[in-house]
Amino acid sequence: MKLTTFSANVENIMPSIPRSEHETLFQELLLQQIFTNFDQKCLTAGDLVKTRGAQEYLAKQDGPRIYCTYHLGSYRLLTSVLFRRGVDCILLVGNNMNRTQGDDMTEHIEALREKHGLTNVFRVVEAGHPSAGLTVLRELKAGRSLIVFVDGSPETAPEPGEEDKFLSVPLGSRSVLTRKGVGYLSHATGAPIIPVVSYRQPDLTNVLHCLDPIRPIRNSDRDMYCREAMTQLYKAFWPYLKRYPAQWEGWTFIHLFLEPELAKNTRFNGWPSRPTFNQDRYSLCDLEQAPILFDRRLYQTYEITEDLRDLLLNINSVDSVEGLVGKEMFGELMEMEVLR
């Protein structure tokens, strides 16, 4: 099921990658995650990071910044590098990420503090906490810099009633919903947004590429700035995602942020005499040992019987599908485009 969801995400956002390559891509991502975990546990990994682009923004300077990065490459190294360079860091993470990785990151930072005699600030703030926004705003006004993963995490995905907290921006062939908070904080405090992309070169060298800052215009419209800033952040990310698709952990959860597609009204031209299973839109897989029909476009799952699964798998050997399943079921499968 994880592979099927991953495959649907790749197909919807980056359809130029053939479905035949998705499983290999998924396996490569699992390997990249192992490298990322190793880098966090290795205290000297940050010593070997290469920096590119506007590197001066990765050093301590007057005034706070909002570092926006993505779950690409060894994405946790940005925090390590900034802290090592004396930057006061506030790391904004999802609740689940804090529970599973927060202690490891804190241990990593404290080990760096002891090894290098550092005295700068490091603090983790959970994005889901009711006072998170005020806490981060206060820290920025105190001159501390924020690190945020702009591509989100499973626990920061949109919930019913939160529509006003998100806006839609393009990502490849689809649009994704992204939180406005980064743009709001930048506009409210005057702190520039610094996009930073992490990726791994073929020789496994970790690179942090610092892009040009996005600066708020004083007295400008806040909503307009939020939209422009978030659009720029995803636009800046796209070339790196196309170049290193196997390094983006976001493939495993981006469906939670995809803007829903409207159902298409298909014109009824009569049912084919020998229908086939619509493998472009649907996949068959098992979830907890139960056969599942997965809609790759709308991300809906339907538990089906083993008989229906076997029928769909062997449909080319059936003389009359309608005669086998009945007129009502046949009509429903055609309307859902399971058959075509």
C-alpha positions in Angstrom: 0.0 0.0 0.0 2.9 2.4 0.8 4.5 1.6 -2.6 1.1 2.1 -4.4 0.5 5.5 -2.7 4.1 6.5 -3.4 3.7 5.5 -7.1 0.4 7.5 -7.4 2.1 10.6 -5.9 5.0 10.4 -8.4 2.6 9.9 -11.3 0.3 12.8 -10.3 3.1 15.3 -9.7 5.9 14.1 -12.1 4.2 12.0 -14.8 7.4 12.1 -16.9 8.8 9.3 -14.7 7.3 6.0 -16.1 5.4 3.8 -13.7 7.8 1.0 -14.5 10.5 3.0 -12.6 8.5 3.7 -9.5 9.5 0.6 -7.5 13.2 1.2 -8.1 12.7 4.9 -7.1 10.9 3.7 -3.9 13.8 1.4 -3.0 16.3 4.2 -3.6 14.3 6.5 -1.3 14.4 3.8 1.5 18.2 3.7 1.1 18.5 7.5 1.2 16.5 7.5 4.5 19.2 5.2 5.9 21.9 7.6 4.8 20.0 10.5 6.4 19.6 8.7 9.7 23.4 7.9 9.7 24.3 11.6 9.0 22.3 12.7 12.1 24.0 10.1 14.3 27.5 11.0 12.9 28.8 14.1 14.7 31.3 14.9 12.1 28.9 14.7 9.1 28.4 18.4 9.2 32.2 18.9 8.7 32.0 17.3 5.3 29.0 19.3 4.0 29.6 21.4 0.9 27.8 24.7 0.6 26.7 26.3 -2.6 25.0 29.5 -3.7 24.4 32.5 -1.3 26.6 30.9 1.4 26.9 34.1 3.4 23.4 33.5 4.7 24.4 30.3 6.4 26.5 32.2 8.9 25.6 34.3 12.0 24.6 37.8 11.2 22.6 40.5 12.8 18.8 40.0 12.7 16.7 36.8 12.5 16.0 34.8 9.4 13.5 32.2 8.4 15.3 29.2 6.8 12.9 27.2 4.6 14.1 23.8 3.6 12.6 20.6 2.3 12.7 16.9 3.1 15.3 16.3 0.3 18.7 14.7 0.8 20.2 14.8 4.3 17.7 17.5 5.3 18.6 17.4 9.0 22.1 18.7 8.4 21.0 22.3 7.9 20.1 22.6 11.6 23.5 21.1 12.5 25.5 23.4 10.2 23.7 26.6 11.3 24.1 25.7 15.0 27.8 24.9 14.5 28.2 28.4 12.9 26.8 30.1 16.0 23.2 30.8 14.7 20.5 30.8 17.4 18.1 28.2 16.0 14.4 27.5 16.6 13.4 24.3 14.8 9.7 24.0 13.9 8.6 20.4 13.5 5.4 18.4 13.4 4.4 16.6 16.6 5.1 13.1 15.4 8.5 14.1 14.0 9.4 15.6 17.4 8.4 12.4 19.2 10.4 10.2 16.8 13.4 12.4 15.9 13.4 15.3 18.4 15.5 13.5 21.1 18.0 12.5 18.5 18.3 16.0 17.2 18.6 17.4 20.7 21.3 14.9 21.5 23.2 15.8 18.3 23.0 19.5 19.1 24.2 19.0 22.7 27.1 16.9 21.5 28.1 19.7 19.1 27.8 22.2 21.9 30.1 20.2 24.1 32.6 19.4 21.4 32.9 23.0 20.0 32.2 25.0 23.2 29.1 26.6 21.6 26.8 28.8 23.7 24.1 29.7 21.1 20.4 28.8 21.5 18.7 25.7 20.1 15.0 25.0 20.7 12.4 22.7 19.2 8.8 23.9 18.8 6.0 21.6 17.9 4.0 23.0 15.0 0.7 21.5 16.3 0.9 23.2 19.7 -1.8 25.9 20.2 0.8 28.5 21.2 3.4 27.6 18.5 2.7 30.6 16.3 3.1 33.1 19.2 6.2 31.3 20.5 7.9 31.5 17.1 6.9 35.1 16.6 8.3 36.0 20.0 11.6 34.1 19.2 12.0 35.9 15.8 11.4 39.3 17.5 14.1 38.3 20.0 16.6 37.9 17.1 16.6 34.1 16.8 16.3 32.4 13.5 13.6 29.8 12.5 14.1 26.6 10.6 11.0 25.2 9.0 10.3 22.4 6.5 8.1 24.1 4.0 6.9 20.9 2.3 5.1 19.9 5.5 4.8 16.6 7.3 2.0 14.1 7.7 0.8 15.7 11.0 0.7 19.3 9.5 -1.6 18.3 6.6 -4.9 20.2 6.2 -7.8 19.3 8.5 -11.5 20.2 8.0 -12.1 23.8 9.1 -8.5 24.9 8.5 -9.0 26.2 4.9 -8.1 29.7 5.9 -4.6 28.6 7.0 -3.6 27.2 3.6 -3.2 28.4 0.1 -2.7 26.6 -3.2 0.6 26.6 -5.1 1.7 24.7 -8.2 4.0 21.7 -7.9 4.7 19.9 -11.1 1.5 18.7 -12.8 -0.7 19.3 -9.7 -1.3 22.0 -7.0 -0.6 21.5 -3.3 -1.9 23.2 -0.3 0.7 24.9 1.9 0.4 26.7 5.2 0.6 30.5 5.1 2.5 30.7 8.4 6.0 31.2 7.0 4.9 34.1 4.8 2.9 35.6 7.7 5.9 35.4 10.1 8.2 36.9 7.5 5.9 39.8 6.8 5.1 40.5 10.5 8.7 40.5 11.6 10.5 41.7 8.5 12.7 38.6 8.6 13.9 37.4 5.2 13.0 33.9 4.0 16.2 31.9 3.1 15.4 28.9 0.9 18.0 26.1 1.4 18.0 22.9 -0.6 19.8 19.8 0.6 20.8 17.1 -1.7 23.3 14.2 -2.1 25.7 14.1 -5.0 26.4 10.7 -6.8 29.5 10.3 -4.6 27.2 10.7 -1.5 28.7 14.1 -0.6 26.0 16.2 1.1 25.4 19.7 -0.3 23.4 22.6 1.1 22.5 25.0 -1.7 21.4 28.4 -0.3 19.2 30.3 -2.7 18.6 34.1 -2.8 16.5 35.5 0.0 12.8 36.4 -0.3 12.3 39.7 1.4 9.0 41.3 2.6 8.2 44.7 1.3 7.3 47.1 4.1 3.6 48.0 4.2 2.8 45.6 1.4 -0.3 43.4 1.4 0.3 40.5 3.7 -1.9 38.0 1.9 -0.3 38.9 -1.5 3.2 38.5 0.0 2.3 35.1 1.6 1.1 33.8 -1.8 4.1 35.1 -3.7 6.6 33.8 -1.1 5.1 30.3 -0.9 4.9 30.1 -4.7 8.5 31.1 -5.0 9.6 28.5 -2.4 8.0 25.7 -4.4 9.1 27.0 -7.7 12.7 27.1 -6.4 12.4 23.5 -5.1 11.1 22.0 -8.4 14.5 21.9 -10.4 16.1 20.0 -7.5 13.2 17.6 -7.1 13.4 16.8 -10.9 17.1 16.2 -10.6 17.0 14.1 -7.3 13.5 12.6 -7.2 14.8 9.5 -5.2 15.9 11.8 -2.4 12.6 13.4 -1.5 10.8 11.9 1.5 7.8 14.0 0.6 6.7 11.4 -1.9 5.4 9.3 1.0 3.0 12.0 2.3 2.4 14.7 -0.3 -1.0 13.2 -1.2 -2.2 14.7 2.1 -1.5 18.2 0.7 -2.7 17.7 -2.9 -5.5 20.0 -3.9 -8.4 17.7 -4.7 -9.3 17.3 -8.3 -12.8 17.9 -9.4 -14.6 14.8 -10.7 -14.7 14.8 -14.5 -18.0 14.3 -16.2 -17.4 11.6 -18.7 -19.6 11.5 -21.7 -21.5 8.2 -22.0 -21.0 6.6 -25.4 -22.3 3.2 -24.5 -20.5 0.3 -22.8 -17.8 -1.7 -24.6 -18.6 -5.3 -25.5 -15.3 -6.5 -23.9 -14.3 -4.0 -21.2 -10.8 -4.0 -19.7 -9.5 -3.1 -16.2 -8.5 0.6 -16.1 -4.9 0.2 -14.8 -4.1 3.8 -15.5 -6.4 5.0 -12.8 -6.7 2.0 -10.4 -4.3 -0.3 -8.7 -5.0 -3.6 -6.9 -3.2 -4.2 -3.6 -3.6 -5.8 -0.2 -4.2 -3.9 3.0 -4.1 -6.0 6.2 -4.6 -9.1 4.0 -7.8 -7.7 2.4 -7.9 -7.0 -1.3 -8.1 -3.2 -2.0 -9.0 -1.2 -5.1 -7.0 2.0 -5.0 -8.0 5.1 -7.0 -4.7 6.7 -8.0 -6.3 10.0 -9.0 -8.6 10.6 -6.0 -6.7 8.6 -3.4 -9.7 6.6 -2.3 -9.6 3.0 -1.3 -12.4 0.4 -1.7 -12.3 -2.9 0.0 -13.4 -5.5 -2.5 -14.1 -9.3 -2.5 -11.5 -11.8 -3.6 -13.8 -12.8 -6.5 -13.8 -9.2 -7.8 -10.1 -8.9 -7.5 -9.6 -12.2 -9.4 -12.0 -11.0 -12.1 -10.2 -7.7 -12.6 -6.8 -9.5 -12.8 -8.1 -12.0 -15.3 -10.7 -9.9 -17.1 -9.3 -10.6 -20.6 -10.2 -14.3 -20.2 -13.9 -13.5 -19.4 -16.5 -13.7 -22.1 -19.1 -11.5 -20.4 -18.2 -9.4 -17.4 -21.8 -8.1 -17.1 -23.1 -11.6 -17.2 -20.7 -12.6 -14.4 -21.2 -9.7 -12.0 -24.8 -8.6 -12.9 -26.1 -5.4 -14.6 -26.1 -3.2 -11.5 -22.5 -4.0 -10.5 -21.3 -3.8 -14.1 -22.8 -0.3 -14.4 -21.2 0.9 -11.2 -17.8 -0.3 -12.3 -18.2 1.5 -15.6 -19.3 4.7 -14.0 -16.4 4.7 -11.6 -14.1 4.0 -14.5 -12.8 0.8 -13.0 -13.7 -0.7 -16.3 -13.3 1.0 -19.7 
